[in-house]
Amino acid sequence: MTANIVFSFVEIYLHCQFFVFKAYSRGLSQIMLFLYSLLKMRGMPKEIQIEKVKKSRVDEVLAGPLAFGKHFSDHMFVADFSNGEWSSGKIVPYGHLPMSPGISAIHYGQAIFEGLKAYKNEDGEVMVFRPIDNLNRMNESAKRMLMPTIPVDFFMDALKKLIHLDRDWVPKKQGCSLYIRPVMFATDEAIGVRPSDTYKLVIFTSPSGMYFSDRVKLLVETQYTRASEGGVGFVKAAGNYGVSMFPTKLAQELGYHQIIWTDSATHEYIEEAGTMNIVLVLGNTLITPPKGGTILAGVTRDSVLSIAKHWGMGVEERPVRISEMIESIKNNTLSEAFGTGTAAVIASVGVIGYDGVDYILPDSSSTSFSVRLSAYLSDIRMGKEEDIFGWMFKI
Ligand SMILES: Cc1ncc(COP(=O)(O)O)c(C=O)c1O
């Protein structure tokens, strides 16, 4: 950025010089013109270079079962940040990245990522769901972690080229999609706690199937904490996932899929469920904990709330006590609960465990909000329903 500003000034200066010299010396002016064009080329945005795989693996991978996040497509985008600016980046065959054991990301945790999905609609077009929203959130994560932000044009150009190149990797099967994983991490090779000067951005993709095949069983966690006020719970920092592993493992040993995190100060309010936001349905109203310092502002959550409002339902974004949730199950006012997230999309909750008791939630039926919602979202993605919210981005 700074380099570009400096070059712009030099360009203007040379431009003026060019006219002055032109009057006196044709030879000199030609030298100046040559220098000018060299500088202009230096400041020009460079094209993303593309190196294609020799042989695609797409047919063999898509022919098999698609577990979530197990297979990776042919190509990835890689760009480096140094001297205050992003390199133009390149698309190369998917593979390992050489790195030193001293890179600061793996010691001091400057690492952030995103998750979004591309779908193939009924007309065979490849559409990405709300990519700008994910990029905006990635830039929020970058600011909080003192990492460089990613310009919109730069990101979208890389995304378009990568997904277009690997368009055959977007599965057509019902419930499947191409999961897109942008990740940025600090690459300074140095021991010592300080912000890195260099970073790497990688975007790679994974053809994926369903995240949860059954209704989920959740355990309310009142001992361990995912995030606290003033921390980084509201961003997608890698460390947030590291802290969740141990308590989640304990819950899984008891037969639950995921944890419902509660607030760190009192453990009386629910926050989110594993890697999903949580939504309760009481009558014609959706209730969900508010966004804030400790909860990731899910793109799916936002989509669900927008659809509910569009359908004339009440939406309450407010603190929800565990006791309120449990009471609503006991007195049958809670008709449904579900998790929302890019990976799982809408995960209906079957059981909530709290304080040694498993509370069973009502079965979903075809008229359940979560079932109608899943179908509506899927239809928007497949191009069967008009995209009135402008969420689908065509590649
Ligand atoms: C902690 C956490 N909460 C919520 C979500 C849901 O967010 P989104 O709907 O944007 O995927 C995710 C997934 O990204 C997550 O990791």
The ligand as a MOL file (V3000), in Angstrom:
LIG
                    3D

  0  0  0     0  0            999 V3000
M  V30 BEGIN CTAB
M  V30 COUNTS 16 16 0 0 0
M  V30 BEGIN ATOM
M  V30 1 C -18.0180 -21.3200 17.2470 0
M  V30 2 C -18.9340 -21.2320 16.0860 0
M  V30 3 N -20.1600 -20.7080 16.2590 0
M  V30 4 C -21.0320 -20.5930 15.2490 0
M  V30 5 C -20.7040 -21.0030 13.9800 0
M  V30 6 C -21.6720 -20.8300 12.8510 0
M  V30 7 O -21.2530 -19.8120 11.9670 0
M  V30 8 P -21.6200 -19.8740 10.4280 0
M  V30 9 O -23.1030 -19.9800 10.3450 0
M  V30 10 O -21.1190 -18.6020 9.8650 0
M  V30 11 O -20.9400 -21.0520 9.8680 0
M  V30 12 C -19.4340 -21.5580 13.7410 0
M  V30 13 C -19.0240 -21.9730 12.4060 0
M  V30 14 O -18.3970 -21.2400 11.7020 0
M  V30 15 C -18.5280 -21.6690 14.8170 0
M  V30 16 O -17.3120 -22.1900 14.6280 0
M  V30 END ATOM
M  V30 BEGIN BOND
M  V30 1 1 1 2
M  V30 2 1 2 3
M  V30 3 2 2 15
M  V30 4 2 3 4
M  V30 5 1 4 5
M  V30 6 1 5 6
M  V30 7 2 5 12
M  V30 8 1 6 7
M  V30 9 1 7 8
M  V30 10 2 8 9
M  V30 11 1 8 10
M  V30 12 1 8 11
M  V30 13 1 12 13
M  V30 14 1 12 15
M  V30 15 2 13 14
M  V30 16 1 15 16
M  V30 END BOND
M  V30 END CTAB
M  END
